[in-house]
Amino acid sequence: MTKKIRLTYFINDMIMGGAENLLWNVVNALDHSLFACTVVHMFGKNEFDQHGPVIYVGLGLEPRRIYKRIDPLWKIWSYFATNRCDILHTHLCYADTYGQFVGTLQNIPLMYSTIHNIVEWPREHRNVRTAIEDYLLQRTTRVIAVGNTLKDEIVVERRCPPQKITMLYNGIDLEPFVRAREHRQETRAELGMKPDAPLVLCTAQFRKEKRHDLLLPAFELLLKQMPDAKLLLVGSSGELKDRVIAWIAERHLEDSILIRAGDRNDVARYCGAADMFTMHSQYEGFSIALNEAMASSLPVAAPRIPVFIEGVRHGIDGYLFSFGDPQAHAEAMIALWNDIKNQNIFWRETASRVQEQFSIQMHVKNLTRIYLDDLKFKRNFIRQ
C-alpha cells in the first residue's frame, strides 16, 4: 500500500470567513486515499463541521501581542517538530509568518502560502518585520494568489518573484447556493420582509477593510427612496462589530438593518431570500462571498476597484460604482431594484458562469496537480 502524503494546513483560526471557507471546502474535497490531512489553527474554536478523515488541531494561542511573546513560537515549533509533514500549506498572515519560519528551519520538504487579500500583511512603511515576512514568503516552494489582480499586488507589495506565484481562483462548494431560493419565502418571513420590498445582502466580517463605514451611509441614502428596504449584514465577528451595532442604534435603524450569523447553509438561505448583493470593500483577494451570491442568481453592486473589475462585468453581472462614494453606491442599488421591478434581468447567465468557473472540484484538481508535480520535482532533485 502506498504511503499517504502528510499534508498539513496552518491557518490563523477557523471562524466563518472567506479563507476559512475555502480551506474547509478544500480538505473535504481532497482525495483522502492520497493525502493524510491535518488542519492546525492558532486561535479560538473551530466553527466548522468536523467530519471524515481530516484531523483538526487547535493550538489555543492568544492573538494579543502575538509577535512580542516567545510562547507562540515555542508551541508552534514543538507541534511541527513532533508532527512531521511532507507538505505545509499556510493561510493568513500570522500563520504564514510563523509557519514559514518554522517550516524553513525544520526543513519541511514543500511549503506553500495562499494569499487571499492584500491586507494579510501590514500596510505600512517597510520595516524589519515586513522585510522578514517578505523574505520568508520568498523561501516557500510556491505562492498561490486567488486572483490575477492579487498576483500583481504580491509582486509589487511583497517583492515576490513573479515566477514563484501561481494564480488559482478560489474554489467553492456551490451546491447550497444553486438551490438558494428553495426557502425564499419562509426566510423572508423570518426577516420580517414585505413581499414587494427589496432585501440587500452583504456577507462580510466586521473588519476595517470591509468598509461598513461606507456601506451603511449608502444604504441610509437608499432608504430615503425605499423606506421598506432592509439591509442584511451576515457576519459573526470582527473588531468593528460593536461600532456597527452602535451606528445602527444611534439612527434607530434596527428594523431596517439586520445582523445575522450562521453556517454556509444559513448564508445560502439568506442569498435565496435577498434581491441583490453588495459590498463596499476596499481590499479583497477574490471574494468568496461575492461568488456565492452570484451563484445564487443575485445581481451585485460593487466598487470599481481592480479586484471587482476582474470578477464583476458591469452591466452583465451587476453594476460597479466609484469607490468611496456612498451616493454612487446607493444609485447602483436603486438601479438594480428598478431593473428587477421592470424584469430587466440582464444577469441571467451569471450563475452558470460562476458555478462552472469556481467549483471546488476544479480548484482541488488543480491544487493536487501542483502538489504532486512539485513533490515529484523535489524527489528527482534530491536523487541527483
C-alpha positions in Angstrom: 0.0 0.0 0.0 1.4 3.4 -1.0 2.2 5.6 2.0 -0.1 8.7 2.2 1.4 12.2 1.7 1.3 14.0 5.0 -0.4 17.4 4.3 -0.8 20.0 7.0 -2.7 23.2 6.6 -1.8 26.0 9.0 -4.2 29.0 9.5 -4.9 31.7 12.0 -8.4 30.5 13.0 -11.4 28.6 11.8 -14.1 31.2 12.1 -16.7 31.6 9.3 -14.7 33.7 6.9 -13.6 33.5 3.2 -10.2 32.0 3.7 -11.6 29.5 6.3 -14.5 28.5 4.0 -12.0 27.9 1.2 -9.8 25.7 3.4 -12.7 23.7 4.8 -14.1 23.0 1.3 -10.6 22.0 0.1 -10.0 19.5 2.8 -13.4 17.9 2.3 -12.9 17.5 -1.4 -9.3 16.2 -1.3 -8.5 12.6 -2.2 -8.0 11.1 1.3 -6.6 7.9 -0.2 -3.7 10.1 -1.3 -3.4 12.6 1.5 -3.3 12.3 5.3 -4.7 15.8 6.0 -4.5 17.9 9.2 -5.8 21.4 9.8 -4.0 23.3 12.5 -5.4 26.6 13.7 -3.7 29.0 16.0 -6.6 30.8 17.7 -10.1 30.1 19.0 -12.5 27.4 18.4 -13.4 25.7 15.1 -16.8 26.9 13.8 -16.9 24.4 11.0 -18.3 20.8 11.0 -15.6 18.2 11.6 -16.2 15.0 9.8 -14.4 12.4 7.7 -10.7 11.6 8.0 -9.4 15.2 8.4 -7.8 15.9 11.8 -8.3 19.4 13.3 -5.9 20.7 15.9 -6.4 24.0 17.8 -3.2 25.3 19.4 -5.1 27.6 21.8 -2.9 30.6 21.2 -3.8 34.2 22.2 -3.6 36.7 19.4 -2.8 39.6 21.7 0.8 40.9 21.1 1.4 37.8 19.0 4.8 38.9 17.7 6.1 40.1 21.0 5.9 36.9 23.0 8.0 33.7 22.8 5.3 31.2 23.8 3.5 31.2 20.4 6.8 30.4 18.6 7.7 27.7 21.1 4.3 26.0 20.9 4.2 26.1 17.1 7.8 24.8 16.9 7.0 21.9 19.3 3.9 20.9 17.3 5.7 20.7 14.0 8.7 19.0 15.5 6.5 16.3 16.9 4.1 16.1 13.9 6.2 16.0 10.8 4.6 16.6 7.4 5.6 16.4 3.8 3.7 19.5 2.7 2.9 22.6 4.8 0.4 25.0 3.4 -0.2 28.2 5.3 -3.1 30.7 5.1 -3.3 34.2 6.5 -0.7 36.5 7.9 0.3 35.1 11.4 0.1 31.5 10.2 2.2 32.5 7.2 4.9 34.1 9.2 5.2 31.5 12.0 4.6 28.6 9.6 7.1 29.6 7.1 9.7 30.4 9.7 9.3 27.1 11.5 9.0 25.2 8.2 12.2 26.7 6.8 14.2 25.8 9.9 12.7 22.3 10.3 13.3 21.6 6.6 9.7 20.7 5.7 10.1 19.5 2.0 7.4 21.6 0.4 5.8 24.8 1.7 3.0 26.8 0.1 1.2 30.0 1.0 -2.2 31.1 -0.3 -2.5 34.8 -0.3 -6.2 35.8 0.0 -6.1 39.6 0.4 -3.5 42.4 0.2 -4.2 43.3 3.9 -2.9 40.0 5.1 0.4 41.8 5.8 0.7 45.2 7.5 0.1 48.0 5.0 2.8 50.3 6.5 6.2 51.6 5.7 8.8 48.8 5.2 10.5 47.8 8.4 12.3 44.9 9.9 9.2 42.8 10.4 7.8 43.3 6.9 11.2 42.6 5.5 11.3 39.3 7.4 7.8 38.4 6.2 8.7 39.1 2.6 11.9 37.1 2.9 10.0 34.1 4.4 7.4 34.3 1.6 10.2 34.0 -0.9 11.5 30.9 0.8 8.3 29.0 0.1 8.0 26.4 -2.7 5.2 28.3 -4.3 2.9 31.2 -3.6 -0.8 30.8 -4.6 -2.8 34.0 -5.4 -6.5 33.7 -5.6 -6.8 36.3 -8.5 -4.8 38.0 -11.2 -5.1 41.4 -9.6 -3.8 40.0 -6.3 -0.9 38.3 -8.1 0.2 41.6 -9.4 -0.1 43.1 -5.9 2.1 40.4 -4.4 4.9 41.2 -6.9 4.8 44.9 -6.1 3.9 44.9 -2.4 5.7 41.7 -1.3 8.7 41.8 -3.7 7.9 38.2 -4.6 9.4 36.9 -7.9 6.6 36.5 -10.5 7.8 33.0 -11.4 7.1 31.8 -7.9 3.4 32.8 -8.0 0.6 30.6 -9.3 -2.9 32.1 -9.8 -5.6 29.7 -8.7 -9.1 31.1 -8.3 -11.0 30.2 -5.1 -13.0 27.0 -5.2 -16.4 26.9 -3.6 -18.9 24.1 -2.9 -21.7 26.0 -4.6 -24.4 23.3 -4.3 -26.3 25.1 -1.4 -26.2 28.3 -3.4 -27.5 26.7 -6.6 -30.6 25.7 -4.5 -30.7 29.0 -2.6 -34.2 30.1 -3.5 -35.9 26.9 -2.2 -36.6 28.5 1.2 -37.0 32.1 -0.1 -40.5 32.9 1.3 -40.1 31.4 4.7 -36.7 33.1 5.2 -38.0 36.4 4.1 -40.9 36.0 6.6 -38.3 35.2 9.3 -36.6 38.5 8.5 -39.9 40.5 8.5 -39.8 41.3 4.8 -42.8 42.6 2.9 -43.3 40.7 -0.3 -42.6 43.6 -2.6 -39.8 45.2 -0.5 -36.1 44.9 -1.5 -33.7 42.9 0.6 -30.0 43.9 0.2 -27.4 41.3 1.4 -23.8 41.9 2.4 -21.8 38.9 3.7 -18.6 40.2 5.4 -16.9 40.0 8.7 -16.8 43.3 10.6 -13.2 44.3 9.8 -12.0 47.7 8.7 -11.1 46.7 5.2 -14.7 45.7 4.5 -15.6 49.4 4.9 -19.0 49.1 6.6 -18.5 52.8 7.3 -19.1 53.4 3.6 -21.8 50.7 3.1 -24.1 51.9 5.9 -24.4 55.6 4.7 -25.1 54.3 1.2 -28.0 52.2 2.5 -29.2 55.1 4.5 -29.4 57.1 1.3 -31.3 54.2 -0.4 -33.8 54.2 2.5 -34.9 57.8 1.7 -36.3 56.5 -1.6 -37.3 53.0 -0.5 -38.3 53.1 3.2 -39.4 49.4 3.2 -36.0 48.1 2.2 -33.8 46.1 4.5 -30.1 45.5 4.6 -29.0 42.1 6.0 -25.4 42.1 7.3 -24.2 38.5 7.7 -21.0 38.2 9.8 -20.1 36.6 13.1 -17.1 38.6 14.3 -14.7 41.4 13.7 -13.2 44.3 15.7 -15.8 46.8 14.3 -19.0 44.8 15.0 -19.8 46.8 18.2 -19.3 50.0 16.3 -21.6 49.0 13.5 -24.3 48.0 16.1 -23.9 51.4 17.8 -24.2 53.2 14.4 -27.4 51.4 13.7 -28.9 52.1 17.2 -27.9 55.8 17.1 -30.0 56.2 13.9 -32.9 54.0 15.1 -32.4 51.7 12.1 -32.7 48.4 13.9 -35.8 47.4 11.9 -34.1 48.3 8.6 -30.5 47.0 9.1 -30.3 43.4 10.4 -27.3 41.4 11.6 -27.2 37.7 11.4 -24.6 34.9 11.6 -24.6 31.2 10.7 -23.0 28.4 8.7 -22.8 28.2 5.0 -26.3 26.7 4.7 -27.7 29.8 6.6 -25.7 32.1 4.2 -27.2 30.2 1.2 -30.7 30.7 2.7 -30.1 34.4 3.0 -28.8 34.6 -0.5 -32.0 32.9 -1.6 -34.1 35.5 0.3 -32.2 38.5 -1.0 -32.8 40.6 -4.1 -29.3 41.8 -4.6 -25.8 41.6 -3.0 -23.5 44.4 -2.3 -20.1 45.3 -0.7 -18.1 48.5 -0.4 -14.9 46.6 0.5 -11.6 48.4 0.0 -9.4 45.3 -0.1 -10.3 41.9 -1.4 -8.4 39.0 -2.9 -11.2 37.4 -4.8 -14.3 37.4 -2.8 -15.9 34.1 -2.0 -19.0 35.9 -0.7 -19.4 37.7 -4.0 -19.1 34.4 -6.0 -21.6 32.7 -3.7 -24.1 35.5 -4.2 -23.7 35.4 -8.0 -24.0 31.6 -8.0 -27.4 32.2 -6.2 -28.5 34.3 -9.2 -28.2 37.6 -7.4 -27.1 40.8 -9.2 -24.3 42.7 -7.4 -23.3 46.2 -6.7 -19.5 46.5 -6.0 -16.9 49.3 -6.1 -15.0 49.9 -9.2 -11.6 48.7 -8.0 -9.3 46.2 -9.8 -10.3 43.1 -8.0 -14.0 43.7 -8.5 -13.4 44.7 -12.1 -11.8 41.3 -12.5 -14.8 39.5 -11.1 -17.9 41.6 -11.9 -18.8 42.6 -15.5 -20.5 45.9 -15.4 -24.0 45.7 -17.0 -23.7 41.9 -17.2 -23.4 40.7 -13.6 -24.5 43.9 -11.9 -23.2 47.5 -11.5 -19.8 48.9 -10.5 -19.7 52.3 -8.7 -17.0 54.7 -7.7 -15.2 53.6 -4.5 -15.7 55.9 -1.5 -18.9 57.4 -2.9 -21.9 56.4 -0.9 -24.2 58.3 -3.2 -23.0 56.4 -6.2 -23.3 53.2 -4.3 -26.9 54.0 -3.4 -27.7 54.8 -7.0 -26.3 51.5 -8.1 -28.5 49.6 -5.7 -31.6 51.6 -6.7 -30.8 51.0 -10.4 -30.7 47.2 -9.7 -34.0 47.3 -7.9 -35.6 49.2 -10.8 -34.2 46.5 -13.2 -35.8 43.8 -11.0 -39.2 45.6 -11.0 -39.0 46.1 -14.8 -37.9 42.4 -15.2 -34.7 43.6 -16.9 -32.8 40.6 -15.6 -29.6 41.1 -17.5 -27.6 38.9 -15.1 -29.4 35.6 -16.1 -26.2 33.9 -17.3 -24.0 34.9 -14.3 -24.9 32.0 -12.1 -24.0 29.3 -14.6 -20.7 31.0 -15.4 -19.7 31.2 -11.7 -20.8 27.7 -11.0 -18.5 26.4 -13.7 -15.5 28.7 -13.1 -15.3 28.5 -9.4 -16.2 24.9 -8.5 -14.3 23.4 -5.6 -13.7 20.3 -7.7 -11.8 22.2 -10.3 -9.8 24.1 -7.6 -8.8 20.8 -5.8 -7.9 19.1 -9.0 -5.5 21.9 -9.9 -4.2 22.2 -6.4 -3.5 18.4 -6.2 -1.7 18.6 -9.5 0.5 21.4 -8.1 1.4 19.4 -5.0 2.2 16.2 -7.0 4.3 18.0 -9.6 6.3 19.9 -7.0 6.8 16.7 -4.9 8.0 14.8 -7.9 10.4 17.6 -8.9 11.7 17.7 -5.3 12.3 14.0 -5.1 14.1 13.9 -8.5 16.2 16.9 -7.4 17.2 15.1 -4.2 18.2 11.9 -6.1 20.6 13.8 -8.4 
